[in-house]
Amino acid sequence: MAEDAYQVIEKFWENQDSGDYTTTEHLFAEDALFVDPVYGTFQGRKDIGAFLLKMNHAVKSINGVFRLEKLSANETTAWAQWSFTSDHGYREGVGVYEVKNSQITYYRDYMNESSDK
């Protein structure tokens, strides 16, 4: 049975919380599109996987921690409100996701300016 968007994105965040972003790679469809406001656009699971590996190093180098604040979804679409704390301050953002056949087909992040909190 196919999982709905809420279940898939909930798994995404559980895996991401481990601090190893590559553990989320299998949740992306082979032809998925990932749009990151800092690093750019990545097409396909292979490119997304390389980006996730890059994120492992980038986030660890600044003692960064993402935290899921709120998740809402239906069968095919989800959004997640998140926060990020690092040596550079505090930032909030929202991820928008599309899910088909239990895989993420589209993911785009939007975020606010960094601030001290």
Phi and psi in degrees as GROMACS dihedral restraints (atoms count N, CA, C in turn):
[ dihedral_restraints ]
;  ai    aj    ak    al  type     phi  dphi    fc
    3     4     5     6     1   -70.6    20    10
    4     5     6     7     1   140.6    20    10
    6     7     8     9     1   -86.3    20    10
    7     8     9    10     1   147.1    20    10
    9    10    11    12     1   -82.1    20    10
   10    11    12    13     1   174.7    20    10
   12    13    14    15     1   -59.5    20    10
   13    14    15    16     1   -38.4    20    10
   15    16    17    18     1   -60.0    20    10
   16    17    18    19     1   -47.3    20    10
   18    19    20    21     1   -63.9    20    10
   19    20    21    22     1   -41.8    20    10
   21    22    23    24     1   -66.9    20    10
   22    23    24    25     1   -45.2    20    10
   24    25    26    27     1   -72.5    20    10
   25    26    27    28     1   -30.8    20    10
   27    28    29    30     1   -61.8    20    10
   28    29    30    31     1   -42.6    20    10
   30    31    32    33     1   -63.5    20    10
   31    32    33    34     1   -41.8    20    10
   33    34    35    36     1   -53.4    20    10
   34    35    36    37     1   -49.0    20    10
   36    37    38    39     1   -70.8    20    10
   37    38    39    40     1   -35.9    20    10
   39    40    41    42     1   -61.3    20    10
   40    41    42    43     1   -44.1    20    10
   42    43    44    45     1   -66.3    20    10
   43    44    45    46     1   -43.7    20    10
   45    46    47    48     1   -62.4    20    10
   46    47    48    49     1   -37.0    20    10
   48    49    50    51     1   -61.9    20    10
   49    50    51    52     1   -18.0    20    10
   51    52    53    54     1   -69.6    20    10
   52    53    54    55     1   -16.5    20    10
   54    55    56    57     1    89.5    20    10
   55    56    57    58     1    -4.4    20    10
   57    58    59    60     1  -113.2    20    10
   58    59    60    61     1    96.8    20    10
   60    61    62    63     1   -66.5    20    10
   61    62    63    64     1   -21.1    20    10
   63    64    65    66     1   -66.8    20    10
   64    65    66    67     1   -17.5    20    10
   66    67    68    69     1   -70.8    20    10
   67    68    69    70     1    -7.6    20    10
   69    70    71    72     1   -95.6    20    10
   70    71    72    73     1   -10.4    20    10
   72    73    74    75     1   -54.5    20    10
   73    74    75    76     1   -42.0    20    10
   75    76    77    78     1   -65.4    20    10
   76    77    78    79     1   -14.9    20    10
   78    79    80    81     1   -80.0    20    10
   79    80    81    82     1   -10.7    20    10
   81    82    83    84     1   -92.7    20    10
   82    83    84    85     1   140.2    20    10
   84    85    86    87     1   -66.7    20    10
   85    86    87    88     1   156.3    20    10
   87    88    89    90     1   -55.2    20    10
   88    89    90    91     1   -33.9    20    10
   90    91    92    93     1  -109.2    20    10
   91    92    93    94     1    23.0    20    10
   93    94    95    96     1   -61.4    20    10
   94    95    96    97     1   156.1    20    10
   96    97    98    99     1  -118.6    20    10
   97    98    99   100     1   128.5    20    10
   99   100   101   102     1  -124.0    20    10
  100   101   102   103     1   121.2    20    10
  102   103   104   105     1  -115.5    20    10
  103   104   105   106     1   114.8    20    10
  105   106   107   108     1  -110.7    20    10
  106   107   108   109     1   130.9    20    10
  108   109   110   111     1   -69.9    20    10
  109   110   111   112     1   -15.5    20    10
  111   112   113   114     1   -99.3    20    10
  112   113   114   115     1   -47.7    20    10
  114   115   116   117     1   -99.1    20    10
  115   116   117   118     1   -12.8    20    10
  117   118   119   120     1   109.6    20    10
  118   119   120   121     1  -158.6    20    10
  120   121   122   123     1  -109.7    20    10
  121   122   123   124     1   138.0    20    10
  123   124   125   126     1  -128.3    20    10
  124   125   126   127     1   129.2    20    10
  126   127   128   129     1  -114.5    20    10
  127   128   129   130     1   122.5    20    10
  129   130   131   132     1    93.4    20    10
  130   131   132   133     1   150.8    20    10
  132   133   134   135     1   -58.7    20    10
  133   134   135   136     1   -38.0    20    10
  135   136   137   138     1   -63.1    20    10
  136   137   138   139     1   -47.8    20    10
  138   139   140   141     1   -67.0    20    10
  139   140   141   142     1   -38.3    20    10
  141   142   143   144     1   -63.9    20    10
  142   143   144   145     1   -41.8    20    10
  144   145   146   147     1   -59.9    20    10
  145   146   147   148     1   -41.6    20    10
  147   148   149   150     1   -64.6    20    10
  148   149   150   151     1   -40.0    20    10
  150   151   152   153     1   -63.7    20    10
  151   152   153   154     1   -43.1    20    10
  153   154   155   156     1   -62.5    20    10
  154   155   156   157     1   -37.2    20    10
  156   157   158   159     1   -63.5    20    10
  157   158   159   160     1   -42.8    20    10
  159   160   161   162     1   -60.1    20    10
  160   161   162   163     1   -40.0    20    10
  162   163   164   165     1   -63.2    20    10
  163   164   165   166     1   -37.9    20    10
  165   166   167   168     1   -51.9    20    10
  166   167   168   169     1   -48.4    20    10
  168   169   170   171     1   -72.4    20    10
  169   170   171   172     1   -44.3    20    10
  171   172   173   174     1   -63.1    20    10
  172   173   174   175     1   -45.6    20    10
  174   175   176   177     1   -69.2    20    10
  175   176   177   178     1   -43.5    20    10
  177   178   179   180     1   -63.8    20    10
  178   179   180   181     1   -35.1    20    10
  180   181   182   183     1   -66.7    20    10
  181   182   183   184     1   -19.1    20    10
  183   184   185   186     1  -117.5    20    10
  184   185   186   187     1    18.2    20    10
  186   187   188   189     1    54.5    20    10
  187   188   189   190     1    43.7    20    10
  189   190   191   192     1   -83.2    20    10
  190   191   192   193     1   146.8    20    10
  192   193   194   195     1  -140.3    20    10
  193   194   195   196     1   122.0    20    10
  195   196   197   198     1   -88.3    20    10
  196   197   198   199     1   148.7    20    10
  198   199   200   201     1  -139.8    20    10
  199   200   201   202     1   128.2    20    10
  201   202   203   204     1   -74.6    20    10
  202   203   204   205     1   124.2    20    10
  204   205   206   207     1   -98.5    20    10
  205   206   207   208     1   -39.8    20    10
  207   208   209   210     1  -158.3    20    10
  208   209   210   211     1   141.1    20    10
  210   211   212   213     1  -131.7    20    10
  211   212   213   214     1   132.7    20    10
  213   214   215   216     1  -139.1    20    10
  214   215   216   217     1   141.9    20    10
  216   217   218   219     1  -163.7    20    10
  217   218   219   220     1   165.3    20    10
  219   220   221   222     1  -122.5    20    10
  220   221   222   223     1  -151.1    20    10
  222   223   224   225     1   -67.4    20    10
  223   224   225   226     1   -35.9    20    10
  225   226   227   228     1  -123.0    20    10
  226   227   228   229     1   -11.6    20    10
  228   229   230   231     1  -133.4    20    10
  229   230   231   232     1   141.7    20    10
  231   232   233   234     1  -142.4    20    10
  232   233   234   235     1   157.5    20    10
  234   235   236   237     1  -138.5    20    10
  235   236   237   238     1   144.8    20    10
  237   238   239   240     1  -129.5    20    10
  238   239   240   241     1   126.1    20    10
  240   241   242   243     1   -87.8    20    10
  241   242   243   244     1   130.8    20    10
  243   244   245   246     1  -135.1    20    10
  244   245   246   247     1   163.9    20    10
  246   247   248   249     1  -129.7    20    10
  247   248   249   250     1   157.2    20    10
  249   250   251   252     1  -138.5    20    10
  250   251   252   253     1   125.1    20    10
  252   253   254   255     1  -117.2    20    10
  253   254   255   256     1   136.4    20    10
  255   256   257   258     1  -153.6    20    10
  256   257   258   259     1  -177.1    20    10
  258   259   260   261     1   -59.7    20    10
  259   260   261   262     1   -18.1    20    10
  261   262   263   264     1   -95.9    20    10
  262   263   264   265     1     2.3    20    10
  264   265   266   267     1   120.5    20    10
  265   266   267   268     1  -153.5    20    10
  267   268   269   270     1  -124.1    20    10
  268   269   270   271     1   140.6    20    10
  270   271   272   273     1  -144.1    20    10
  271   272   273   274     1   145.0    20    10
  273   274   275   276     1  -117.2    20    10
  274   275   276   277     1   153.9    20    10
  276   277   278   279     1  -160.3    20    10
  277   278   279   280     1  -179.9    20    10
  279   280   281   282     1  -137.2    20    10
  280   281   282   283     1   134.9    20    10
  282   283   284   285     1  -106.2    20    10
  283   284   285   286     1   137.1    20    10
  285   286   287   288     1  -115.1    20    10
  286   287   288   289     1   131.3    20    10
  288   289   290   291     1  -131.2    20    10
  289   290   291   292     1   145.9    20    10
  291   292   293   294     1  -119.2    20    10
  292   293   294   295     1   138.5    20    10
  294   295   296   297     1  -128.8    20    10
  295   296   297   298     1   134.6    20    10
  297   298   299   300     1  -140.0    20    10
  298   299   300   301     1   134.0    20    10
  300   301   302   303     1    53.1    20    10
  301   302   303   304     1    41.9    20    10
  303   304   305   306     1    65.8    20    10
  304   305   306   307     1    20.9    20    10
  306   307   308   309     1  -131.1    20    10
  307   308   309   310     1   147.1    20    10
  309   310   311   312     1   -74.6    20    10
  310   311   312   313     1   123.5    20    10
  312   313   314   315     1  -103.4    20    10
  313   314   315   316     1   -20.4    20    10
  315   316   317   318     1  -150.7    20    10
  316   317   318   319     1   135.9    20    10
  318   319   320   321     1  -146.3    20    10
  319   320   321   322     1   127.7    20    10
  321   322   323   324     1  -137.3    20    10
  322   323   324   325     1   132.5    20    10
  324   325   326   327     1  -101.6    20    10
  325   326   327   328     1   144.4    20    10
  327   328   329   330     1  -127.7    20    10
  328   329   330   331     1   139.4    20    10
  330   331   332   333     1  -145.1    20    10
  331   332   333   334     1   155.9    20    10
  333   334   335   336     1   -82.2    20    10
  334   335   336   337     1   167.8    20    10
  336   337   338   339     1   -63.3    20    10
  337   338   339   340     1   152.3    20    10
  339   340   341   342     1   -69.6    20    10
  340   341   342   343     1   146.1    20    10
  342   343   344   345     1  -147.4    20    10
  343   344   345   346     1   162.1    20    10
  345   346   347   348     1   -86.7    20    10
  346   347   348   349     1   137.7    20    10
